[in-house]
Amino acid sequence: MKEIRAKDLRNLSNEDIIKKLKELSSELLNERGLSSMGGAPHNPGKVKSLRRQIARIKTVLREKGVRV
């Protein structure tokens, strides 16, 4: 999965950003569930990447004044 840049997020509409946030949050939930059940993740750095992308999206939404 490709990292999302803040510059690209600022060009999207609020609805698209919120949709992406929900998508990434559910993906993070799945990855955490997999690791908590003792399964080895396919990509160990994916959880960190997902967390950073979610934080980046929340930062952009806050700059725009949108509450999530």
Secondary structure as the mmCIF struct_conf table of DSSP 4:
data_model
#
loop_
_struct_conf.conf_type_id
_struct_conf.id
_struct_conf.beg_label_comp_id
_struct_conf.beg_label_asym_id
_struct_conf.beg_label_seq_id
_struct_conf.end_label_comp_id
_struct_conf.end_label_asym_id
_struct_conf.end_label_seq_id
HELX_LH_PP_P HELX_LH_PP_P1 LYS A 2 ARG A 5
HELX_RH_AL_P HELX_RH_AL_P1 ALA A 6 ASN A 11
BEND BEND1 LEU A 12 LEU A 12
HELX_RH_AL_P HELX_RH_AL_P2 ASN A 14 SER A 36
TURN_TY1_P TURN_TY1_P1 MET A 37 GLY A 38
HELX_LH_PP_P HELX_LH_PP_P2 GLY A 39 PRO A 41
BEND BEND2 HIS A 42 ASN A 43
TURN_TY1_P TURN_TY1_P2 PRO A 44 GLY A 45
HELX_RH_AL_P HELX_RH_AL_P3 LYS A 46 LYS A 64
TURN_TY1_P TURN_TY1_P3 GLY A 65 GLY A 65
#
